[in-house]
Amino acid sequence: MNVLKFLAVGLLSLSFFNCNNKDSQTLKPTVYTVGDSTVKNGRGNGDGGLWGWGDFIGQFLDTTKVSIENHALGGTSSRTYQNLGLWDTVNNKLRTGDYVLIQFGHNDNGPVNDTIRARGTIKGIGDETEKIDNLITKKHEIVHSYGWYIRKIVTDAKAKGAIPIIMSPIPRNKWQNGRIPRNNNSYGLWAKQIAEQEQVTFIDLNKHMSKKLESFGESGVTGTYFYLRDHTHTSAKGAVLAASCIIDDLKASTNPLKQYVLNEPKIILPKKINFFLIGDSTMAISDNPNTIGWGVPFPKYIDTMRVNVINKARGGRSTRTFIYEGLWDKAKTEFKAGDFVFIQFGHNDAGNIDKKKYRGSLKGMGEETQVVDRDSLTETVHTYGYNLIKMIRETKETGATPIVLSLTPRNEWPHGKVERRTDSYVTWAEQAANAEHVYYMNVNDLVATKYEGLGKDQVKLFFPQDHTHTNLKGATFTAKTIAETLKNSKASGLRDYIELPKK
């Protein structure tokens, strides 16, 4: 019995071992990315429109056969990434057959010891060291060369049976005589040297991506692959471009990771949100150069890499006619959760209620109505405030966020000051916004105050046709004022999407 029992236990153990062995063989290898913010920016969700290539590399690989984990962290150097224990986290997870994509360098050039970052490494790939008392950690530390830190990641990965791949740092969006300077005499060179010494795959991402960017030209790069405000971190398109360069070089290599590269990858960029502009001619597109709405130049102040500006404003419309003509119902079918809807009326709401044009709305915020006969039809006319609140509420129902703006100021200067209309449409727009707890901007006062700073003669140049409509210069003045206000307002929720030119 004892012998039989021993055999039974042995067979069970062997069976268990075989099952486990089979499971380990069917586990997908994992591709780990380690690096700085050019590999993973922030939380990797595109805050500020900035992305790292590690967030998109997985779209080029067959994720039914390989897993992707982006462990990069912004602000780190090859030294601080390891000192913070981030490499240990990855190293402890590594299994035979995994891959480690390594890219550092952008932050290694900083001071070795200071009270701000203390993240710099000794230049080169040598064994020289520098002993410091770290001003941040308050600990004694031996600082090594850039190459030493890269080599440590490589040898640790190899010891686990993983396959390291070293990359030179991506280029910065800095141009000299139509070209992007390379880092092939510094971090790119040192990364290559370590790869050669350790006999691992090297991808010259800096060189490959620089060539791609130069083929587009500086004007084709800035505002598409990089933001004007940031020469180091890429947009989503820039991150995809970097990832594609890595994949191209990988396919040309002998590295086994190439077997997981998709032949026809489907790249999905982050979905844009929409800014809908709903209003009258002071916002609308126009063929008349003397009646340009501020919505025309407005996109130049918006991050159009992440936002579509859709101008639905229509000249001659009031809150009443925009609704009556079906323009509102048609527009709101396009609103989606995450979108923003700018609503601005008032200039035409003061028109005739029961006479030709039929565009006037009742004054105020009340529930009162007036029935009007027009062309064998009857129309129930509501107050300006009622119509505005209707638009606000129906915008909310779509999941979009309404933004209420007062009407623009006219070129009218009673008593030497620009007319404010605080006794009517400006106040009613604010009351509607407050009643529905949505963001309100007093464009009338903001722009009028700036007009008064310019003076009558300068402002007159904005209004070549009449006292209401501006030319492009005047429309741009208003658009910039609105953009600046949104940028400076946390309550608007739009600061992140505003792109103001550098002064």
C-alpha positions as CSV (number, residue, x, y, z in Angstrom):
1,M,0.0,0.0,0.0
2,N,2.8,2.4,0.9
3,V,4.5,1.7,-2.5
4,L,1.2,2.3,-4.3
5,K,0.5,5.4,-2.4
6,F,4.1,6.7,-3.2
7,L,3.5,6.0,-6.9
8,A,0.1,7.7,-6.8
9,V,1.6,10.8,-5.2
10,G,4.5,10.8,-7.6
11,L,2.2,10.5,-10.6
12,L,0.0,13.4,-9.3
13,S,3.1,15.5,-8.7
14,L,4.4,14.8,-12.2
15,S,1.0,15.7,-13.6
16,F,1.0,18.9,-11.7
17,F,4.5,19.8,-12.8
18,N,3.6,19.1,-16.5
19,C,0.5,21.3,-16.2
20,N,2.5,24.1,-14.7
21,N,5.2,23.6,-17.3
22,K,2.6,23.8,-20.0
23,D,1.1,27.0,-18.6
24,S,4.5,28.6,-18.4
25,Q,5.2,27.7,-22.0
26,T,1.9,29.3,-23.1
27,L,2.4,32.5,-21.2
28,K,2.8,35.4,-23.6
29,P,6.2,37.2,-23.4
30,T,5.9,40.8,-22.2
31,V,7.5,43.8,-23.7
32,Y,8.5,46.3,-21.0
33,T,9.4,49.9,-21.7
34,V,11.7,51.8,-19.3
35,G,12.6,55.4,-19.8
36,D,11.6,59.0,-19.2
37,S,8.7,61.2,-20.2
38,T,9.4,60.8,-24.0
39,V,8.4,57.1,-23.4
40,K,5.5,57.8,-21.1
41,N,4.4,61.3,-20.3
42,G,2.6,61.9,-17.1
43,R,0.0,59.2,-16.4
44,G,0.1,58.1,-20.0
45,N,-3.3,59.5,-20.7
46,G,-2.4,62.5,-22.9
47,D,-2.6,65.3,-20.3
48,G,-1.7,68.5,-22.1
49,G,-1.8,66.7,-25.4
50,L,1.6,65.1,-24.6
51,W,2.3,61.4,-25.2
52,G,5.2,59.0,-25.1
53,W,6.0,56.5,-27.8
54,G,5.6,53.7,-25.2
55,D,1.9,54.5,-25.2
56,F,1.6,53.5,-28.9
57,I,4.2,50.9,-29.5
58,G,1.7,48.2,-28.6
59,Q,-0.5,49.1,-31.6
60,F,2.3,47.9,-33.9
61,L,2.6,44.5,-32.2
62,D,0.4,41.4,-32.1
63,T,-1.0,41.7,-28.6
64,T,-2.6,38.3,-28.9
65,K,0.9,36.9,-28.7
66,V,2.8,39.5,-26.7
67,S,1.8,41.8,-23.8
68,I,2.9,45.4,-23.3
69,E,3.7,47.2,-20.1
70,N,4.9,50.8,-20.1
71,H,7.0,51.4,-16.9
72,A,8.6,54.7,-18.0
73,L,8.4,57.7,-15.7
74,G,8.7,61.3,-16.6
75,G,11.6,63.3,-15.1
76,T,13.8,60.3,-14.5
77,S,17.3,59.7,-15.8
78,S,19.1,56.4,-16.1
79,R,20.3,57.0,-12.6
80,T,17.2,58.1,-10.8
81,Y,15.0,55.5,-12.5
82,Q,17.1,52.9,-10.7
83,N,17.6,54.8,-7.5
84,L,13.8,55.1,-7.1
85,G,13.4,51.4,-7.4
86,L,11.5,51.6,-10.7
87,W,13.9,49.2,-12.4
88,D,13.7,46.8,-9.5
89,T,9.9,46.6,-10.1
90,V,10.4,45.6,-13.7
91,N,13.4,43.4,-13.1
92,N,11.5,41.4,-10.4
93,K,8.8,40.6,-13.0
94,L,11.0,39.6,-15.8
95,R,10.8,36.1,-17.2
96,T,12.8,34.3,-19.9
97,G,11.7,35.5,-23.3
98,D,10.5,38.9,-22.2
99,Y,11.8,42.1,-23.8
100,V,13.0,45.4,-22.3
101,L,13.0,48.5,-24.5
102,I,15.4,51.0,-22.9
103,Q,15.6,54.8,-23.7
104,F,17.2,57.4,-21.4
105,G,19.3,60.5,-21.9
106,H,17.1,63.6,-21.9
107,N,17.5,64.0,-18.2
108,D,20.9,62.6,-17.7
109,N,22.5,65.9,-18.7
110,G,21.2,67.6,-15.5
111,P,23.2,68.5,-12.4
112,V,24.6,65.5,-10.5
113,N,23.7,67.1,-7.2
114,D,21.3,70.0,-6.5
115,T,18.2,70.7,-4.5
116,I,15.8,70.5,-7.5
117,R,16.4,67.2,-9.3
118,A,19.9,65.7,-8.6
119,R,19.5,63.4,-11.5
120,G,22.5,63.9,-13.7
121,T,25.0,61.2,-14.6
122,I,28.6,61.3,-15.5
123,K,29.1,61.7,-19.2
124,G,30.2,58.7,-21.2
125,I,30.3,55.0,-20.6
126,G,33.3,54.7,-18.3
127,D,33.7,53.3,-14.7
128,E,34.6,56.7,-13.2
129,T,32.4,57.7,-10.2
130,E,31.6,60.7,-8.1
131,K,30.8,60.5,-4.4
132,I,28.1,62.9,-3.2
133,D,25.9,63.6,-0.3
134,N,22.6,63.9,-2.2
135,L,21.0,67.3,-1.4
136,I,17.5,65.8,-1.9
137,T,17.6,62.4,-0.4
138,K,20.2,63.4,2.3
139,K,22.0,60.1,1.6
140,H,25.5,59.4,0.6
141,E,25.6,58.2,-3.0
142,I,28.1,57.0,-5.6
143,V,27.1,58.4,-9.0
144,H,28.2,56.5,-12.1
145,S,28.3,57.2,-15.8
146,Y,25.3,57.1,-18.1
147,G,26.8,54.0,-19.8
148,W,27.2,52.3,-16.4
149,Y,23.5,52.7,-15.6
150,I,22.4,51.5,-19.0
151,R,24.7,48.6,-18.8
152,K,23.3,47.6,-15.4
153,I,19.7,47.4,-16.9
154,V,21.0,45.3,-19.8
155,T,23.0,42.8,-17.6
156,D,20.1,42.5,-15.1
157,A,17.7,41.8,-17.9
158,K,20.0,39.2,-19.5
159,A,20.4,37.5,-16.2
160,K,16.7,36.9,-16.2
161,G,16.7,35.5,-19.7
162,A,15.0,38.7,-21.0
163,I,16.1,40.4,-24.3
164,P,17.1,44.1,-23.9
165,I,16.9,46.6,-26.8
166,I,18.6,50.0,-26.4
167,M,17.5,53.1,-28.1
168,S,19.1,56.5,-28.6
169,P,16.9,59.4,-27.1
170,I,14.3,60.9,-29.5
171,P,15.3,64.2,-31.1
172,R,14.1,67.5,-29.7
173,N,12.1,69.8,-32.0
174,K,15.0,72.3,-32.4
175,W,16.2,73.3,-35.8
176,Q,19.4,74.7,-37.1
177,N,19.6,75.6,-40.8
178,G,16.7,73.4,-41.7
179,R,18.1,70.3,-39.8
180,I,17.6,68.8,-36.4
181,P,20.8,68.4,-34.4
182,R,21.6,64.7,-33.6
183,N,22.9,63.3,-30.3
184,N,25.4,61.0,-32.0
185,N,28.3,62.5,-30.1
186,S,26.7,62.1,-26.7
187,Y,23.8,60.0,-25.4
188,G,23.0,58.5,-28.7
189,L,26.7,57.5,-29.2
190,W,27.0,56.1,-25.6
191,A,23.8,54.1,-25.9
192,K,25.1,52.6,-29.2
193,Q,28.5,51.8,-27.6
194,I,26.9,49.9,-24.7
195,A,24.7,48.0,-27.1
196,E,27.7,47.0,-29.1
197,Q,29.7,45.9,-26.1
198,E,26.8,43.9,-24.6
199,Q,25.9,42.5,-28.1
200,V,22.2,43.6,-27.9
201,T,20.0,45.3,-30.5
202,F,20.5,49.1,-30.9
203,I,17.9,51.3,-32.5
204,D,19.1,54.7,-33.5
205,L,15.7,56.3,-32.8
206,N,17.3,59.8,-32.8
207,K,18.7,59.5,-36.3
208,H,15.7,57.7,-37.8
209,M,13.1,60.1,-36.3
210,S,15.2,63.2,-37.2
211,K,15.3,62.2,-40.8
212,K,11.5,61.7,-40.8
213,L,10.9,65.1,-39.2
214,E,13.3,66.8,-41.6
215,S,11.3,65.4,-44.6
216,F,8.3,67.3,-43.3
217,G,10.1,70.6,-42.6
218,E,9.9,72.7,-39.5
219,S,6.5,74.1,-40.3
220,G,5.1,70.7,-41.0
221,V,6.4,69.3,-37.7
222,T,5.6,72.1,-35.2
223,G,1.9,72.0,-34.5
224,T,1.5,68.4,-35.7
225,Y,4.2,66.2,-34.1
226,F,5.4,68.7,-31.5
227,Y,3.7,71.7,-29.8
228,L,5.2,75.1,-30.2
229,R,5.3,75.4,-26.5
230,D,7.3,72.1,-25.9
231,H,10.3,71.0,-28.0
232,T,10.9,67.8,-26.1
233,H,7.6,66.0,-25.7
234,T,5.6,64.7,-28.6
235,S,1.9,65.0,-29.4
236,A,0.0,61.8,-30.1
237,K,1.1,61.9,-33.7
238,G,4.6,62.5,-32.7
239,A,4.6,59.6,-30.3
240,V,3.2,57.3,-33.1
241,L,5.9,58.6,-35.4
242,A,8.6,57.6,-32.9
243,A,7.0,54.2,-32.3
244,S,6.9,53.6,-36.1
245,C,10.6,54.5,-36.4
246,I,11.3,51.9,-33.7
247,I,9.3,49.3,-35.5
248,D,10.9,50.0,-38.9
249,D,14.4,49.5,-37.4
250,L,13.2,46.5,-35.5
251,K,12.0,44.8,-38.7
252,A,15.4,45.4,-40.3
253,S,17.1,43.8,-37.3
254,T,17.6,40.2,-36.3
255,N,15.9,40.7,-33.0
256,P,13.2,38.0,-32.3
257,L,10.7,40.7,-31.2
258,K,10.2,41.4,-35.0
259,Q,8.1,38.2,-35.2
260,Y,5.3,40.0,-33.3
261,V,5.2,43.1,-35.6
262,L,1.9,43.4,-37.4
263,N,2.0,43.7,-41.2
264,E,-0.9,46.2,-41.3
265,P,-1.2,47.8,-37.9
266,K,-4.4,49.9,-37.3
267,I,-3.3,53.0,-35.4
268,I,-5.9,54.6,-33.2
269,L,-5.2,58.1,-32.2
270,P,-6.9,59.7,-29.2
271,K,-10.4,60.9,-30.2
272,K,-10.8,64.7,-30.5
273,I,-13.4,66.6,-28.7
274,N,-15.5,69.3,-30.3
275,F,-16.0,72.9,-29.6
276,F,-19.4,73.9,-31.1
277,L,-20.0,77.6,-31.7
278,I,-23.7,78.6,-31.5
279,G,-24.6,82.2,-32.2
280,D,-25.1,85.0,-34.6
281,S,-23.1,87.0,-37.2
282,T,-20.7,88.3,-34.5
283,M,-19.5,84.7,-34.2
284,A,-20.3,83.3,-37.6
285,I,-18.3,82.6,-40.8
286,S,-18.9,85.2,-43.5
287,D,-17.9,85.9,-47.1
288,N,-18.0,89.7,-46.4
289,P,-14.5,90.8,-45.1
290,N,-16.3,93.6,-43.1
291,T,-18.5,91.2,-41.1
292,I,-16.2,88.5,-39.8
293,G,-17.3,86.7,-36.6
294,W,-14.8,86.0,-33.9
295,G,-15.4,82.3,-34.4
296,V,-13.4,82.5,-37.6
297,P,-9.9,83.2,-36.1
298,F,-10.8,81.4,-32.8
299,P,-9.2,78.0,-33.9
300,K,-5.7,79.7,-34.0
301,Y,-5.9,79.8,-30.2
302,I,-7.1,76.3,-29.8
303,D,-5.2,73.0,-29.6
304,T,-6.5,71.7,-32.8
305,M,-4.5,68.5,-32.5
306,R,-7.1,67.5,-29.8
307,V,-10.0,69.8,-30.6
308,N,-12.3,70.3,-33.6
309,V,-13.8,73.8,-33.7
310,I,-17.2,73.6,-35.4
311,N,-18.8,76.9,-36.2
312,K,-22.6,76.6,-36.3
313,A,-23.3,80.3,-35.8
314,R,-25.5,81.9,-38.4
315,G,-25.8,85.6,-39.2
316,G,-29.1,87.3,-38.4
317,R,-30.2,84.8,-35.9
318,S,-31.6,85.3,-32.4
319,T,-32.2,82.6,-29.8
320,R,-35.7,82.5,-31.1
321,T,-35.0,82.1,-34.8
322,F,-32.1,79.7,-34.2
323,I,-34.6,77.4,-32.5
324,Y,-37.6,78.1,-34.8
325,E,-35.6,77.4,-38.0
326,G,-34.5,74.1,-36.7
327,L,-30.8,75.1,-36.6
328,W,-30.6,74.3,-32.9
329,D,-32.2,70.8,-33.2
330,K,-29.9,70.0,-36.1
331,A,-26.8,71.2,-34.2
332,K,-27.5,69.3,-31.0
333,T,-27.7,66.0,-32.8
334,E,-23.9,66.3,-33.2
335,F,-23.2,67.0,-29.6
336,K,-21.5,64.2,-27.6
337,A,-20.3,63.7,-24.1
338,G,-17.0,65.5,-23.6
339,D,-17.8,68.3,-26.1
340,F,-18.2,71.9,-25.3
341,V,-20.9,74.2,-26.7
342,F,-20.4,78.0,-26.8
343,I,-23.7,79.8,-26.8
344,Q,-23.8,83.6,-27.5
345,F,-26.9,85.6,-28.6
346,G,-28.4,88.9,-28.0
347,H,-27.8,91.3,-30.9
348,N,-30.9,90.1,-32.8
349,D,-33.1,89.2,-29.9
350,A,-34.0,92.9,-29.6
351,G,-35.6,92.8,-33.1
352,N,-39.3,92.8,-34.0
353,I,-41.4,90.2,-32.4
354,D,-44.4,90.2,-34.7
355,K,-43.1,92.0,-37.9
356,K,-40.9,91.0,-40.8
357,K,-37.8,89.1,-39.8
358,Y,-39.7,87.9,-36.8
359,R,-36.6,87.4,-34.8
360,G,-37.1,89.3,-31.6
361,S,-37.6,87.4,-28.4
362,L,-39.5,88.6,-25.4
363,K,-37.3,90.5,-22.9
364,G,-36.1,89.1,-19.7
365,M,-36.0,85.7,-18.1
366,G,-39.6,84.9,-17.4
367,E,-42.1,82.2,-18.6
368,E,-44.4,84.6,-20.4
369,T,-45.2,84.0,-24.1
370,Q,-46.7,85.8,-27.1
371,V,-48.4,84.0,-29.9
372,V,-47.5,85.5,-33.3
373,D,-49.2,84.9,-36.7
374,R,-46.7,84.5,-39.5
375,D,-47.3,83.2,-43.1
376,S,-50.4,81.2,-42.2
377,L,-48.5,79.7,-39.2
378,T,-48.6,80.6,-35.5
379,E,-45.5,80.8,-33.3
380,T,-45.3,80.9,-29.6
381,V,-42.5,83.3,-28.7
382,H,-40.6,83.0,-25.4
383,T,-38.3,85.2,-23.6
384,Y,-34.6,85.5,-24.3
385,G,-33.8,83.9,-21.0
386,Y,-36.2,81.0,-21.6
387,N,-34.6,80.2,-24.9
388,L,-31.1,80.4,-23.5
389,I,-32.0,78.0,-20.6
390,K,-33.6,75.6,-23.1
391,M,-30.3,75.5,-25.0
392,I,-28.3,75.0,-21.8
393,R,-30.5,72.2,-20.6
394,E,-30.6,70.4,-23.9
395,T,-26.9,70.6,-24.2
396,K,-26.5,69.0,-20.8
397,E,-28.8,66.2,-21.9
398,T,-26.4,65.2,-24.7
399,G,-23.5,65.0,-22.2
400,A,-21.8,68.1,-23.6
401,T,-20.9,71.1,-21.5
402,P,-22.5,74.5,-22.3
403,I,-20.5,77.7,-22.1
404,V,-22.6,80.9,-22.0
405,L,-21.1,84.1,-23.4
406,S,-22.6,87.5,-23.3
407,L,-23.1,89.3,-26.6
408,T,-20.1,91.3,-28.0
409,P,-19.9,95.1,-27.5
410,R,-20.8,97.4,-30.3
411,N,-18.8,100.4,-31.4
412,E,-21.0,102.8,-29.5
413,W,-19.5,105.2,-26.9
414,P,-22.1,107.0,-24.9
415,H,-20.5,109.4,-22.4
416,G,-17.0,108.4,-23.6
417,K,-17.4,104.7,-22.6
418,V,-18.3,101.6,-24.6
419,E,-21.9,100.7,-24.1
420,R,-22.2,97.7,-21.7
421,R,-25.9,96.7,-21.9
422,T,-25.9,95.5,-18.3
423,D,-29.5,96.4,-18.1
424,S,-30.6,93.7,-20.6
425,Y,-28.9,90.9,-22.5
426,V,-25.6,90.8,-20.7
427,T,-27.3,90.4,-17.3
428,W,-29.9,88.0,-18.6
429,A,-27.2,85.7,-20.1
430,E,-25.4,85.7,-16.8
431,Q,-28.6,85.0,-14.9
432,A,-29.4,82.0,-17.2
433,A,-25.9,80.6,-16.7
434,N,-26.1,81.0,-13.0
435,A,-29.5,79.4,-12.8
436,E,-28.2,76.4,-14.6
437,H,-24.8,76.4,-12.8
438,V,-22.7,76.6,-16.0
439,Y,-19.7,78.7,-16.9
440,Y,-20.4,82.3,-18.0
441,M,-18.1,84.8,-19.7
442,N,-18.9,88.5,-19.9
443,V,-17.4,89.0,-23.3
444,N,-19.1,92.4,-23.5
445,D,-17.3,93.9,-20.6
446,L,-14.0,92.1,-21.3
447,V,-13.7,93.4,-24.8
448,A,-15.2,96.8,-24.0
449,T,-12.6,97.4,-21.3
450,K,-9.9,96.6,-23.9
451,Y,-11.5,98.9,-26.4
452,E,-11.4,101.7,-24.0
453,G,-7.7,101.1,-23.5
454,L,-7.2,101.3,-27.2
455,G,-9.3,104.4,-27.7
456,K,-12.0,105.3,-30.2
457,D,-9.8,105.8,-33.2
458,Q,-8.1,102.4,-33.0
459,V,-11.4,100.6,-32.3
460,K,-13.0,102.3,-35.3
461,L,-10.6,100.4,-37.6
462,F,-12.2,97.1,-36.3
463,F,-15.7,98.2,-37.6
464,P,-15.4,99.3,-41.2
465,Q,-19.1,98.6,-42.1
466,D,-21.3,99.3,-39.1
467,H,-21.2,99.5,-35.3
468,T,-21.9,95.7,-34.7
469,H,-19.7,93.7,-37.1
470,T,-15.9,93.6,-37.2
471,N,-13.3,92.8,-39.8
472,L,-10.8,90.1,-39.4
473,K,-8.6,92.2,-37.2
474,G,-11.4,93.1,-34.9
475,A,-12.6,89.4,-34.8
476,T,-9.1,88.3,-33.9
477,F,-9.0,90.8,-31.1
478,T,-12.2,89.4,-29.7
479,A,-11.2,85.8,-30.2
480,K,-7.9,86.3,-28.5
481,T,-9.6,88.0,-25.5
482,I,-11.9,85.0,-25.2
483,A,-9.1,82.6,-25.4
484,E,-7.0,84.4,-22.8
485,T,-9.9,84.5,-20.4
486,L,-10.5,80.7,-20.8
487,K,-6.8,80.1,-20.4
488,N,-6.7,82.0,-17.1
489,S,-10.0,80.5,-15.8
490,K,-9.8,77.2,-13.9
491,A,-13.6,77.2,-13.7
492,S,-14.0,77.0,-17.5
493,G,-12.5,73.6,-17.7
494,L,-10.8,74.6,-21.0
495,R,-7.4,75.9,-19.9
496,D,-5.7,72.7,-21.2
497,Y,-7.1,73.2,-24.7
498,I,-6.0,76.8,-25.2
499,E,-2.9,77.6,-27.2
500,L,-1.8,81.2,-26.8
501,P,1.1,82.5,-28.9
502,K,4.3,83.2,-27.0
503,K,4.8,86.9,-26.3
